[in-house]
Amino acid sequence: MADLIWQITKRHSCFRLKRKNQDFSREPGHLTNKHNLKFSTSVNNTSVSISGNKDGKGIRFTYKTGRINRARNKQIHSVAIRKDWDPRAVHKSVSGLVNSIPINDPKRYEMAALRKTSAILLSQSNRRMAKRGTNRKAKKSK
């Protein structure tokens, strides 16, 4: 069923974004933002999304399971993981959550989820920004 829906919507999707010979997707909850069947949230029954917490500390892991039906609230599950932990512990919990969901290819989802998790944790890191700021000031004063 997903293949049929994908064949219909792959060229005429309102979420499709074409930039420099590449297709991107703006679907809410999309894991890689690449326009393909594997990670599409509108076509597949199961999907995984990772975003930053509203307070700016940690990540929010959201996944959708089950068939499309009227009880959509029961399909979407969300888990907040705080940044107070060690980043390795955050990565371990994300990989454990991805492997616990019934997905066709969990290894591919796991690698994409870990990449996005590390990017979010890096963007929330204060040490990285502090180092950049001090180096720039030192160069300007010379």
C-alpha angles and dihedrals in degrees: 000000000000091000092055093048090047092052089053098044105032096089099031106044122134088217094057116111122186117204127165098337093315131104119224131182130224095193113144110251095017111153103207103017090227117129103242140120097247098067101025111132097195094055106034125071093222125046139165128211132180126195139159121272117257092244091055095244117106135342138285116226113201127180136178122213137178135029124315108267140135096281095075093152090064092052098057117074125182132195126187117214115193125223091223085090126080110275089238090058090050090052091048093051092047092051090047091051093048092050092050093059117086100246129154096233109020095171093062092047090047094054093047091047092050091049092052092044093053091047091052093046091050091051090052093048116111096192093064093053093045092054093050093049095051094048093052093049091049092052093049094051093056 
